[in-house]
Amino acid sequence: MTTLLKHSLFQTLRELKGNPRVTVLTELMFGIPYNLFFPFFSVYMLALGLTDQEIGSIASLGLVVQILTTLLSGAIVDKFGRRLTLFICDLFAWSLSFLIWAVAQDVRFFIAAAAVNSLFRISHTAWTCLLVEDAEERHLVHIWTWIMIFAVCSSLFSPLGGWLVARFGLVPAMRGLLIFAFFMMTAKAVVLYLFSHETDRGRQRMEETRGRSLWSLLGEYRSVFGQLLRSKKVLTALSLMVVTNIYSTVSGNFWGVLFTSKLGFAESEISIYVMLRSVMMALCFFVVGPRLTSLRHFRLPLWVGFAAYFISQGLLVFMPPHAVALLVVSVLLEGIASALVSPMIESLLAVALESHERARLSAIVYVTLIVFTSPFGWIAGQLSAMDRSLPFALNMGLFVVGAGLVWLIGRWQSSLAPQANEPGPGR
């Protein structure tokens, strides 16, 4: 136990103060309810009469609306502050969305919820600024790792969701879990607001934007977009995030569909494999991650991660029904890949966005990300309607592209970590 407490991750957690500390520690209040219902979300939609094409179209529709909310996010966060914006948008984007999903009857409810939930892009910009602006750079990789760890720990509760589905039926259990998520997310928003403070950069941006309209602030995006195009670091992180975001969209909407239809497993069993993937991620965070997550040597963990992703998706495509052993291997490899790839890419982006214009630059980055990602929900829906394994064949192609991008980025520069005299974008 003493050795574990001396682990670099625990040392970072002890050293965190202020906003980074409260932002990291409150993640469980979102993660636990989210992981109770999300593994069953796509089959919940099927149970309420939606088709594969409608599921994919709603995913793409949500992403299209997110383009607008993301574009507005930088100006809103700068004008009204990180803390207040996060509080208000979390209540709408998550608490209200959970209520709509809980009472959903048909496709119209999911369309409405997708529109409301798109506000989470504004809260995400505010949340990211609150998390990293007061954090020390040496803590960034470990901060993002802890965010992932708490997400993993939250996933360990997913078998409880599976038990509720088996006990009460899919639709009644999902309605109850979504009501629970509403109360938990509302409590998280309140706690984070009460125990956080506006960042120094946030106060500065609020003062600079005082008396100015949102439209005038949006007019300045042209110069911010120029900063993005001139920054290889931002473009590097963005290109990698496009790959992982498309994968998340495809897998998040169609893994449960594949699991219950093509592979022939029961809906209540979904949570078992979600938990197994989470356990593997947790082990990798503590055992493998600290040895392979230096920002100065980013290529090896990304290559290993993309290779593991590729094999895991290949198994989903080619395995026969009820192949428990192959499914176990697939989810274990996916857990390893997530533990290596996600914290690294998030950290690369956080370092790349180190700028006076973090909020608006972040908004432009995520708008660009969503523009590239948004068609793939619809595309995956069409593929799934033809063959439930085809969306995961698409993922295989994505990870080949991701590995190629890592090779190309390595030719640009040997390290993406900032050098001593190298300014970030906008400085």
C-alpha positions as CSV (number, residue, x, y, z in Angstrom):
1,M,0.0,0.0,0.0
2,T,2.9,2.4,0.9
3,T,4.5,1.7,-2.5
4,L,1.2,2.3,-4.3
5,L,0.7,5.7,-2.5
6,K,4.2,6.7,-3.7
7,H,3.2,6.1,-7.3
8,S,3.6,9.2,-9.4
9,L,-0.1,9.3,-10.1
10,F,-1.0,9.5,-6.4
11,Q,1.8,12.1,-5.9
12,T,0.2,14.3,-8.5
13,L,-3.3,13.8,-6.9
14,R,-1.9,15.0,-3.6
15,E,-0.2,18.0,-5.1
16,L,-3.3,19.2,-7.0
17,K,-4.9,22.3,-5.6
18,G,-7.8,24.6,-6.3
19,N,-9.7,24.2,-9.6
20,P,-7.7,21.2,-10.9
21,R,-8.3,19.3,-7.7
22,V,-12.1,19.9,-7.4
23,T,-12.6,19.4,-11.2
24,V,-10.8,16.0,-11.1
25,L,-12.5,14.8,-7.9
26,T,-16.0,15.6,-9.0
27,E,-15.8,13.5,-12.2
28,L,-17.1,10.5,-10.3
29,M,-20.4,12.3,-9.8
30,F,-20.9,12.3,-13.5
31,G,-19.1,9.1,-14.4
32,I,-21.0,6.7,-12.2
33,P,-24.6,7.5,-13.4
34,Y,-23.4,7.9,-17.0
35,N,-21.8,4.5,-17.0
36,L,-24.8,2.9,-15.4
37,F,-27.0,3.8,-18.4
38,F,-24.8,4.5,-21.4
39,P,-23.8,0.9,-22.2
40,F,-27.5,0.2,-22.9
41,F,-28.4,3.5,-24.6
42,S,-28.4,2.3,-28.2
43,V,-30.4,-0.8,-27.4
44,Y,-32.8,1.4,-25.4
45,M,-33.3,3.4,-28.6
46,L,-34.0,0.2,-30.5
47,A,-36.5,-0.9,-27.9
48,L,-38.4,2.4,-28.3
49,G,-38.8,1.7,-32.0
50,L,-35.8,3.5,-33.6
51,T,-34.0,2.0,-36.5
52,D,-30.2,1.7,-37.2
53,Q,-30.5,4.6,-39.7
54,E,-32.3,6.8,-37.2
55,I,-29.7,6.1,-34.5
56,G,-26.9,7.1,-36.9
57,S,-28.8,10.2,-38.1
58,I,-29.5,11.4,-34.6
59,A,-25.8,11.0,-33.8
60,S,-24.9,13.1,-36.8
61,L,-27.6,15.6,-36.1
62,G,-26.3,16.1,-32.6
63,L,-22.8,16.7,-34.0
64,V,-24.1,19.3,-36.5
65,V,-25.8,21.3,-33.8
66,Q,-22.7,21.0,-31.7
67,I,-20.8,22.9,-34.5
68,L,-22.9,26.0,-33.6
69,T,-22.6,25.6,-29.8
70,T,-18.9,24.9,-30.0
71,L,-18.4,28.0,-32.2
72,L,-20.2,30.1,-29.6
73,S,-18.4,28.5,-26.7
74,G,-15.2,30.4,-26.7
75,A,-16.9,33.8,-26.8
76,I,-19.4,32.8,-24.1
77,V,-16.8,31.4,-21.8
78,D,-14.6,34.5,-22.1
79,K,-17.5,36.9,-21.6
80,F,-19.3,35.2,-18.7
81,G,-16.5,33.3,-17.1
82,R,-15.5,29.7,-17.0
83,R,-17.2,28.9,-13.7
84,L,-20.7,30.4,-14.3
85,T,-20.8,29.2,-17.8
86,L,-20.0,25.6,-16.7
87,F,-22.7,25.7,-14.1
88,I,-25.5,26.9,-16.3
89,C,-24.7,24.8,-19.3
90,D,-24.2,21.6,-17.3
91,L,-27.7,22.0,-16.0
92,F,-29.2,22.3,-19.5
93,A,-26.9,20.0,-21.4
94,W,-26.9,17.1,-19.0
95,S,-29.6,17.5,-16.3
96,L,-32.3,18.5,-18.8
97,S,-31.2,15.9,-21.4
98,F,-31.3,13.1,-18.8
99,L,-34.9,14.1,-18.1
100,I,-35.9,14.1,-21.8
101,W,-34.3,10.7,-22.3
102,A,-36.0,9.3,-19.2
103,V,-39.5,10.1,-20.6
104,A,-38.7,9.4,-24.3
105,Q,-41.4,7.7,-26.3
106,D,-40.2,7.9,-29.9
107,V,-37.6,9.4,-32.2
108,R,-38.8,13.0,-31.6
109,F,-37.7,12.9,-27.9
110,F,-34.2,11.8,-29.0
111,I,-34.0,14.5,-31.6
112,A,-34.9,17.1,-28.9
113,A,-32.5,15.7,-26.4
114,A,-29.7,15.7,-29.0
115,A,-30.3,19.4,-29.6
116,V,-30.3,20.2,-25.9
117,N,-27.3,18.0,-25.1
118,S,-25.3,19.8,-27.8
119,L,-24.8,22.6,-25.2
120,F,-22.3,20.3,-23.5
121,R,-19.8,21.7,-26.0
122,I,-20.0,25.1,-24.2
123,S,-19.6,23.5,-20.8
124,H,-16.7,21.3,-22.1
125,T,-14.8,24.4,-23.2
126,A,-15.5,26.0,-19.8
127,W,-14.6,22.8,-17.9
128,T,-11.3,22.4,-19.8
129,C,-10.2,25.9,-19.1
130,L,-11.2,25.5,-15.4
131,L,-9.2,22.2,-15.3
132,V,-5.9,23.2,-16.9
133,E,-5.5,27.0,-16.7
134,D,-4.3,26.9,-13.1
135,A,-2.6,23.5,-13.4
136,E,1.2,23.0,-13.6
137,E,2.3,21.7,-17.0
138,R,4.2,18.8,-15.3
139,H,0.9,17.6,-14.0
140,L,-1.1,17.6,-17.3
141,V,-0.6,14.0,-18.4
142,H,-1.4,12.7,-15.0
143,I,-4.4,15.0,-14.6
144,W,-5.9,13.6,-17.9
145,T,-4.9,10.1,-16.7
146,W,-6.9,10.7,-13.5
147,I,-9.9,11.9,-15.5
148,M,-9.7,8.6,-17.4
149,I,-9.1,6.6,-14.2
150,F,-12.3,8.0,-12.6
151,A,-14.2,7.2,-15.8
152,V,-12.9,3.7,-15.5
153,C,-13.8,3.4,-11.9
154,S,-17.2,4.6,-12.7
155,S,-17.5,1.9,-15.3
156,L,-17.1,-0.7,-12.5
157,F,-20.6,0.2,-11.5
158,S,-22.0,-0.8,-14.9
159,P,-22.9,-4.4,-13.8
160,L,-25.4,-2.8,-11.4
161,G,-27.1,-1.4,-14.5
162,G,-27.0,-4.8,-16.1
163,W,-28.6,-6.3,-13.0
164,L,-31.4,-3.7,-13.0
165,V,-32.0,-4.3,-16.7
166,A,-32.3,-8.1,-16.1
167,R,-34.5,-7.5,-13.0
168,F,-36.9,-4.9,-14.2
169,G,-36.6,-5.0,-18.0
170,L,-34.6,-2.7,-20.4
171,V,-37.0,0.3,-20.7
172,P,-38.1,0.6,-17.0
173,A,-34.5,0.2,-15.8
174,M,-33.2,2.8,-18.2
175,R,-35.8,5.3,-17.2
176,G,-34.9,4.9,-13.5
177,L,-31.2,5.1,-14.3
178,L,-31.7,8.3,-16.3
179,I,-33.6,9.9,-13.4
180,F,-30.8,9.0,-11.1
181,A,-28.3,10.6,-13.5
182,F,-30.4,13.8,-13.5
183,F,-30.1,14.1,-9.7
184,M,-26.3,13.2,-9.7
185,M,-25.4,15.6,-12.5
186,T,-27.4,18.4,-10.9
187,A,-25.5,17.8,-7.6
188,K,-22.1,17.8,-9.4
189,A,-22.9,21.1,-11.1
190,V,-23.7,22.7,-7.7
191,V,-20.7,21.2,-5.9
192,L,-18.2,22.3,-8.7
193,Y,-19.6,25.8,-8.7
194,L,-19.4,26.2,-4.9
195,F,-15.9,24.9,-4.5
196,S,-14.2,26.3,-7.6
197,H,-13.2,29.9,-8.4
198,E,-12.7,31.8,-11.6
199,T,-9.2,31.3,-13.1
200,D,-6.8,34.3,-13.4
201,R,-7.0,34.1,-17.2
202,G,-10.8,33.9,-17.0
203,R,-11.0,37.1,-14.9
204,Q,-8.7,38.8,-17.4
205,R,-10.8,37.7,-20.4
206,M,-14.0,38.8,-18.6
207,E,-12.5,42.2,-18.1
208,E,-11.3,42.5,-21.6
209,T,-14.7,41.5,-23.1
210,R,-16.8,43.7,-20.7
211,G,-19.2,45.8,-22.6
212,R,-18.7,43.9,-25.9
213,S,-21.3,41.9,-27.6
214,L,-21.0,38.2,-28.4
215,W,-21.2,39.0,-32.1
216,S,-18.2,41.3,-32.0
217,L,-16.2,38.6,-30.1
218,L,-17.2,36.1,-32.8
219,G,-15.9,38.5,-35.4
220,E,-12.4,38.0,-34.0
221,Y,-12.4,34.3,-34.7
222,R,-10.8,34.9,-38.1
223,S,-7.5,35.9,-36.4
224,V,-7.8,33.0,-34.0
225,F,-8.4,30.6,-36.9
226,G,-5.1,31.9,-38.4
227,Q,-3.3,30.9,-35.2
228,L,-4.6,27.4,-35.5
229,L,-3.5,27.1,-39.1
230,R,0.0,28.3,-38.2
231,S,0.4,25.9,-35.2
232,K,1.7,22.4,-36.1
233,K,1.2,21.4,-32.5
234,V,-2.5,22.2,-32.6
235,L,-3.0,20.6,-36.1
236,T,-1.1,17.5,-34.8
237,A,-3.4,17.0,-31.8
238,L,-6.5,17.8,-33.9
239,S,-5.7,15.3,-36.6
240,L,-5.3,12.5,-34.0
241,M,-8.5,13.6,-32.2
242,V,-10.5,13.3,-35.4
243,V,-9.5,9.7,-35.6
244,T,-10.5,8.9,-32.0
245,N,-13.6,11.0,-32.1
246,I,-15.0,9.2,-35.2
247,Y,-14.2,5.9,-33.4
248,S,-16.0,7.0,-30.3
249,T,-19.1,8.1,-32.3
250,V,-19.2,4.8,-34.2
251,S,-18.5,2.5,-31.2
252,G,-20.7,4.5,-28.7
253,N,-23.7,4.2,-31.0
254,F,-23.3,0.7,-32.4
255,W,-21.3,-1.5,-30.1
256,G,-24.4,-2.5,-28.1
257,V,-26.3,-3.1,-31.3
258,L,-23.6,-5.5,-32.6
259,F,-23.3,-7.1,-29.2
260,T,-27.0,-8.0,-28.9
261,S,-27.8,-8.7,-32.6
262,K,-24.8,-10.1,-34.6
263,L,-23.0,-11.6,-31.6
264,G,-26.2,-12.8,-29.9
265,F,-25.6,-11.8,-26.3
266,A,-28.2,-10.7,-23.9
267,E,-28.7,-6.9,-23.2
268,S,-28.0,-7.4,-19.5
269,E,-24.6,-8.9,-20.3
270,I,-23.3,-5.6,-22.0
271,S,-22.2,-4.3,-18.6
272,I,-20.0,-7.2,-17.8
273,Y,-17.8,-6.5,-20.8
274,V,-17.8,-2.8,-20.2
275,M,-16.5,-3.5,-16.7
276,L,-13.9,-5.9,-18.0
277,R,-12.6,-3.2,-20.4
278,S,-12.5,-0.7,-17.6
279,V,-10.5,-3.0,-15.3
280,M,-7.9,-3.4,-18.1
281,M,-7.8,0.3,-18.6
282,A,-7.2,0.9,-14.9
283,L,-4.3,-1.6,-14.8
284,C,-2.7,0.0,-17.8
285,F,-3.0,3.5,-16.3
286,F,-1.0,2.4,-13.3
287,V,1.4,-0.2,-14.8
288,V,2.0,0.7,-18.4
289,G,1.0,4.4,-18.7
290,P,3.6,6.0,-16.4
291,R,6.3,4.3,-18.5
292,L,4.9,5.3,-21.9
293,T,3.3,8.7,-21.4
294,S,6.1,11.2,-21.8
295,L,5.0,14.0,-24.1
296,R,8.5,14.1,-25.6
297,H,8.2,10.5,-26.7
298,F,4.6,10.3,-27.9
299,R,5.0,8.0,-30.9
300,L,5.4,4.6,-29.2
301,P,2.3,4.7,-27.0
302,L,0.2,6.0,-29.9
303,W,1.5,3.3,-32.3
304,V,0.9,0.6,-29.7
305,G,-2.5,2.0,-28.9
306,F,-3.6,2.2,-32.5
307,A,-2.4,-1.3,-33.2
308,A,-4.4,-2.6,-30.2
309,Y,-7.5,-0.7,-31.4
310,F,-7.1,-2.2,-34.9
311,I,-6.9,-5.8,-33.6
312,S,-9.8,-5.3,-31.2
313,Q,-12.1,-4.0,-34.0
314,G,-11.0,-6.7,-36.3
315,L,-12.1,-9.3,-33.8
316,L,-15.5,-7.7,-33.6
317,V,-15.8,-7.8,-37.4
318,F,-14.8,-11.5,-37.9
319,M,-15.7,-13.3,-34.8
320,P,-18.7,-15.8,-34.9
321,P,-21.7,-15.4,-32.6
322,H,-21.3,-16.2,-28.9
323,A,-17.5,-16.3,-29.2
324,V,-16.9,-15.3,-25.5
325,A,-13.1,-15.8,-25.6
326,L,-12.6,-13.6,-28.7
327,L,-14.9,-10.9,-27.3
328,V,-12.9,-10.9,-24.0
329,V,-9.7,-10.4,-26.0
330,S,-11.3,-7.6,-28.0
331,V,-12.5,-5.6,-25.0
332,L,-9.1,-6.1,-23.2
333,L,-7.2,-4.8,-26.2
334,E,-9.6,-1.9,-26.4
335,G,-9.0,-1.1,-22.8
336,I,-5.2,-1.1,-23.3
337,A,-5.5,1.1,-26.4
338,S,-7.8,3.6,-24.6
339,A,-5.3,3.9,-21.6
340,L,-2.4,4.7,-24.0
341,V,-4.1,6.9,-26.6
342,S,-6.7,9.1,-24.8
343,P,-4.6,10.7,-22.1
344,M,-1.7,11.3,-24.5
345,I,-3.8,13.1,-27.2
346,E,-5.7,15.2,-24.6
347,S,-2.4,16.2,-23.1
348,L,-0.9,17.1,-26.5
349,L,-3.9,19.3,-27.1
350,A,-3.8,21.0,-23.7
351,V,-0.1,21.9,-24.2
352,A,-0.7,23.0,-27.8
353,L,-3.5,25.3,-26.7
354,E,-1.4,27.1,-24.1
355,S,-2.3,30.6,-25.1
356,H,-4.0,33.8,-24.1
357,E,-6.8,32.8,-26.5
358,R,-7.3,29.3,-25.0
359,A,-11.1,29.5,-24.9
360,R,-11.6,30.7,-28.5
361,L,-8.8,28.6,-29.9
362,S,-10.3,25.6,-28.1
363,A,-13.7,26.4,-29.6
364,I,-12.2,26.6,-33.2
365,V,-10.4,23.3,-32.6
366,Y,-13.6,21.5,-31.5
367,V,-15.7,23.1,-34.3
368,T,-13.2,21.7,-36.8
369,L,-13.2,18.3,-35.0
370,I,-17.0,18.1,-35.1
371,V,-17.1,19.1,-38.8
372,F,-14.9,16.2,-39.7
373,T,-16.7,13.8,-37.3
374,S,-20.4,14.7,-37.9
375,P,-21.0,12.7,-41.1
376,F,-19.8,9.5,-39.6
377,G,-22.8,8.9,-37.3
378,W,-25.0,8.8,-40.4
379,I,-22.4,6.8,-42.4
380,A,-22.1,4.2,-39.6
381,G,-25.9,3.9,-39.4
382,Q,-26.1,3.1,-43.1
383,L,-23.3,0.6,-42.8
384,S,-25.0,-1.0,-39.8
385,A,-28.2,-1.4,-41.6
386,M,-26.4,-3.4,-44.3
387,D,-24.3,-5.5,-41.9
388,R,-23.9,-4.9,-38.1
389,S,-20.1,-5.5,-38.3
390,L,-19.4,-2.9,-41.1
391,P,-19.1,0.2,-38.7
392,F,-16.3,-1.6,-37.0
393,A,-14.5,-2.4,-40.3
394,L,-14.7,1.4,-40.7
395,N,-12.9,1.8,-37.4
396,M,-10.2,-0.5,-38.5
397,G,-9.5,1.8,-41.5
398,L,-9.5,4.8,-39.1
399,F,-6.7,3.3,-37.0
400,V,-4.6,2.6,-40.0
401,V,-4.9,6.3,-40.8
402,G,-4.1,7.1,-37.2
403,A,-0.9,5.1,-37.2
404,G,0.1,6.8,-40.5
405,L,-0.5,10.2,-38.9
406,V,1.8,9.4,-36.0
407,W,4.5,8.5,-38.5
408,L,4.0,11.7,-40.5
409,I,4.0,13.8,-37.3
410,G,7.2,12.2,-36.2
411,R,8.8,13.5,-39.4
412,W,7.7,17.0,-38.5
413,Q,9.4,17.1,-35.2
414,S,10.9,14.7,-32.7
415,S,8.9,16.0,-29.8
416,L,5.6,17.9,-29.4
417,A,6.4,19.1,-25.9
418,P,7.2,22.8,-25.7
419,Q,10.8,23.7,-25.7
420,A,12.2,26.2,-23.3
421,N,12.1,29.2,-25.8
422,E,9.2,28.0,-27.9
423,P,6.0,30.0,-27.5
424,G,2.6,28.5,-27.8
425,P,0.1,29.7,-30.4
426,G,-0.9,33.3,-30.0
427,R,2.0,34.4,-27.8
